[in-house]
Amino acid sequence: MRWLCLVCATVLISVRLLADPTSLDSLPAPVQTTLKALLKDPKETVAGVETYQWGPAVVYKITIALEGHPYLEAHIGDTGRLVRCDPIENATGEDQGRDDDDQASPSPSPRI
């Protein structure tokens, strides 16, 4: 049973590793049009493109970077419709030094 699980995991991982990354030129024309509308600043670049199946449609998950830092994640359907657009949290750690005492819940004091 363990060997079967190991073989299945190996096959799934190897298929994922052998998959070609999606290039911008291979995107459908409606997706490219929507993406060009999202890229308003000349400093914005496409950091990555992934695809996934959502029902009968293919959705393109596109990460947009500004000055080399990812800041926006757009999900565009194969028809060019913008399904979802989310900002990416700052993962560089710049906000770690801020004071979060206001957000912390106070601990109850013991009653004597």
C-alpha positions as CSV (number, residue, x, y, z in Angstrom):
1,M,0.0,0.0,0.0
2,R,2.9,2.4,0.8
3,W,4.5,1.6,-2.5
4,L,1.3,2.5,-4.4
5,C,1.1,5.9,-2.6
6,L,4.8,6.5,-3.3
7,V,4.4,5.7,-7.0
8,C,1.3,7.9,-7.2
9,A,3.0,10.8,-5.5
10,T,6.1,10.4,-7.8
11,V,3.9,10.5,-10.9
12,L,2.0,13.5,-9.8
13,I,5.1,15.5,-8.9
14,S,7.0,14.5,-12.1
15,V,4.0,15.6,-14.3
16,R,4.0,18.9,-12.5
17,L,7.7,19.4,-13.0
18,L,7.6,18.4,-16.6
19,A,4.8,20.8,-17.5
20,D,5.9,23.8,-19.6
21,P,5.4,27.2,-18.0
22,T,2.8,29.3,-19.7
23,S,4.3,32.2,-21.7
24,L,2.5,35.4,-22.3
25,D,2.5,34.8,-26.1
26,S,0.6,31.6,-25.6
27,L,-2.2,33.2,-23.7
28,P,-5.5,33.6,-25.6
29,A,-6.1,37.0,-27.2
30,P,-9.0,38.0,-24.8
31,V,-6.7,37.2,-21.8
32,Q,-3.9,39.3,-23.3
33,T,-6.3,42.2,-23.8
34,T,-7.5,42.1,-20.2
35,L,-4.0,41.8,-18.9
36,K,-2.9,44.8,-20.9
37,A,-5.7,46.8,-19.3
38,L,-4.5,45.8,-15.9
39,L,-0.9,46.8,-16.6
40,K,-1.2,50.5,-16.4
41,D,2.2,51.5,-15.0
42,P,5.2,50.9,-17.2
43,K,7.1,49.6,-14.2
44,E,4.6,46.7,-13.8
45,T,5.7,43.3,-15.2
46,V,4.2,39.8,-15.2
47,A,6.0,37.7,-12.6
48,G,4.3,34.4,-13.3
49,V,1.4,32.7,-15.1
50,E,-0.4,29.5,-13.9
51,T,-3.5,27.8,-15.2
52,Y,-6.2,25.9,-13.4
53,Q,-9.5,24.3,-14.4
54,W,-12.7,25.9,-13.0
55,G,-15.7,24.0,-14.2
56,P,-15.6,23.9,-18.0
57,A,-13.4,27.0,-18.2
58,V,-9.6,27.5,-17.9
59,V,-8.6,30.3,-15.6
60,Y,-5.2,32.0,-15.8
61,K,-3.7,33.0,-12.4
62,I,-1.3,35.9,-13.3
63,T,1.1,37.5,-10.7
64,I,1.9,41.1,-11.5
65,A,5.1,42.7,-10.0
66,L,5.9,46.3,-9.5
67,E,9.7,47.1,-9.5
68,G,10.4,43.4,-9.0
69,H,8.1,42.8,-6.0
70,P,4.8,40.9,-6.6
71,Y,1.9,43.0,-5.5
72,L,-1.2,41.9,-7.5
73,E,-2.7,38.5,-8.3
74,A,-5.3,38.4,-11.1
75,H,-7.4,35.5,-12.2
76,I,-8.6,35.9,-15.8
77,G,-10.9,33.4,-17.5
78,D,-10.2,32.1,-21.0
79,T,-12.9,34.4,-22.3
80,G,-11.0,37.4,-21.0
81,R,-13.3,38.1,-18.1
82,L,-11.6,39.2,-14.9
83,V,-12.7,36.6,-12.3
84,R,-10.7,37.9,-9.3
85,C,-8.0,40.4,-8.5
86,D,-6.3,40.4,-5.1
87,P,-3.4,42.5,-3.7
88,I,-0.5,40.4,-2.4
89,E,0.5,41.0,1.2
90,N,3.9,42.4,1.7
91,A,6.1,39.4,2.0
92,T,9.4,41.2,2.3
93,G,9.1,41.8,6.1
94,E,9.1,45.6,5.9
95,D,6.1,45.7,8.2
96,Q,7.5,43.5,10.9
97,G,8.8,46.5,12.9
98,R,5.4,48.2,13.4
99,D,3.7,48.2,16.7
100,D,0.8,45.7,16.8
101,D,-0.2,46.3,20.4
102,D,-3.5,47.9,19.3
103,Q,-4.6,44.7,17.6
104,A,-3.6,42.3,20.4
105,S,-6.3,41.4,22.8
106,P,-5.5,42.2,26.4
107,S,-5.1,39.3,28.7
108,P,-7.5,39.2,31.6
109,S,-6.0,40.2,35.0
110,P,-6.5,37.8,37.9
111,R,-9.0,38.7,40.5
112,I,-7.8,38.7,44.1
